[in-house]
Amino acid sequence: GASQEEITIFMLRLLTAMEKLVPLSEAKPSLGRRPEEYSESIMNWIEAHYMESDILNKLANELHLTRSYVSRLFKKETGSNLSEYLAAKRIKVAAHLLETTSQPVEAIANQVGFQNVSHFIACFKRTYRLTPLKFRMKTKESKLPNFN
């Protein structure tokens, strides 16, 4: 069955698709551009490109805006830093890979877009209060049958 996260992501994508069919600007012509439009575009773009390097440059080019403007817009609309959001996305995917694969930590770090494995471990530890290896061992233990 689908996980709660998969269902949530599906619902968000469905809502986004529905909004594209019936733009809010038609419903309320006086509003014009919705303020969340940029952050939605940015989040969708990151969803597809989070594992790449040089994200801010690529994103700025994609939106035809400057790097600093993209950063400021995202912070203003979401209250979160773009780099924090990107790191959180990468760490979340890495945690999933640690739970579901036996790939080495370094391979996972590279796969989710970290150039440096020690930086990855530090970020992971900040989020989960465990190193990636300890996290993997802990999640494997919790999936073992309990015979008590």
C-alpha positions in Angstrom: 0.0 0.0 0.0 1.0 3.6 -0.4 2.6 5.4 2.5 1.0 8.5 4.1 3.8 10.6 2.5 3.1 9.2 -1.0 -0.7 9.9 -0.5 0.1 13.5 0.7 2.4 14.1 -2.3 -0.2 12.7 -4.7 -2.9 15.0 -3.2 -0.7 18.0 -3.5 0.1 17.2 -7.1 -3.6 16.6 -7.8 -4.5 20.0 -6.3 -1.8 21.7 -8.3 -3.0 20.1 -11.5 -6.6 21.1 -10.7 -5.5 24.7 -10.1 -3.8 24.8 -13.5 -7.2 23.7 -15.1 -9.1 26.4 -13.3 -6.7 29.2 -12.6 -7.5 31.3 -9.6 -7.0 34.4 -11.6 -10.2 33.6 -13.5 -12.1 33.1 -10.3 -10.8 36.4 -8.8 -9.5 38.6 -11.7 -8.6 41.5 -9.4 -5.9 39.4 -7.7 -3.6 38.7 -10.7 -0.6 36.6 -9.8 -0.8 34.5 -6.7 2.1 35.2 -4.3 2.7 31.4 -3.8 3.2 30.8 -7.4 7.0 31.2 -7.3 7.5 29.1 -4.3 5.3 26.4 -5.8 7.3 26.5 -9.0 10.6 26.4 -7.0 9.4 23.4 -4.9 8.2 21.5 -8.0 11.5 22.2 -9.7 13.5 21.1 -6.7 11.4 17.9 -6.5 12.7 17.0 -10.0 16.3 18.4 -9.7 17.3 18.1 -5.9 20.1 15.6 -6.7 21.9 18.0 -9.1 24.7 20.4 -8.2 24.6 24.2 -8.6 20.9 24.3 -7.9 20.5 28.1 -7.3 22.1 29.0 -10.6 20.0 26.5 -12.6 16.9 27.7 -10.8 17.6 31.4 -11.3 18.2 30.6 -15.1 15.0 28.6 -15.2 12.9 31.4 -13.7 14.8 34.2 -15.4 15.6 35.9 -12.1 18.8 36.6 -10.2 20.0 34.1 -7.6 19.5 36.5 -4.7 16.0 37.4 -5.8 15.1 33.7 -6.1 16.4 33.2 -2.5 14.6 36.3 -1.1 11.3 35.3 -2.9 11.4 31.8 -1.5 12.2 33.0 2.0 9.4 35.6 1.8 6.8 33.2 0.5 7.6 30.1 2.7 9.5 31.5 5.7 12.2 29.0 5.0 15.7 29.4 3.4 16.0 27.7 -0.1 19.2 26.0 1.1 17.5 24.6 4.2 14.6 23.4 2.1 16.9 21.7 -0.4 19.0 20.1 2.4 15.8 18.8 4.1 14.6 17.3 0.8 17.9 15.6 0.2 18.1 14.3 3.8 14.6 12.9 3.6 15.3 11.0 0.4 18.6 9.8 1.9 16.8 8.5 5.0 14.4 6.6 2.7 17.3 5.1 0.8 19.1 4.1 4.0 15.9 2.3 5.1 15.1 0.6 1.8 18.5 -0.2 0.2 21.9 -1.5 1.3 23.8 1.1 -0.7 26.9 2.6 1.1 26.4 5.9 2.8 28.8 7.6 0.4 26.8 6.4 -2.6 23.5 7.6 -1.1 25.1 11.0 -0.2 26.2 11.5 -3.9 22.9 10.2 -5.2 20.9 12.8 -3.3 23.2 15.7 -4.3 25.8 16.0 -1.6 29.3 16.6 -3.0 30.9 15.9 0.3 30.1 12.8 2.4 31.2 14.4 5.7 28.9 17.4 5.1 26.1 14.9 4.3 26.8 13.0 7.6 26.8 16.3 9.6 23.5 17.5 8.0 21.9 14.0 8.5 23.0 14.0 12.2 21.5 17.5 12.7 18.1 16.2 11.4 17.9 12.7 12.9 20.3 13.0 15.8 22.0 9.9 14.5 24.7 9.2 11.9 23.3 7.6 8.7 24.8 4.2 9.7 23.2 4.3 13.2 19.9 5.4 11.6 20.1 2.4 9.2 20.8 0.0 12.0 18.0 1.4 14.1 15.4 1.3 11.3 16.5 -2.3 10.5 16.1 -3.3 14.2 12.6 -1.8 14.4 11.5 -3.9 11.3 12.6 -7.1 12.9 9.9 -9.3 14.3 9.5 -9.1 18.1 9.3 -12.5 19.8 8.7 -11.2 23.3 
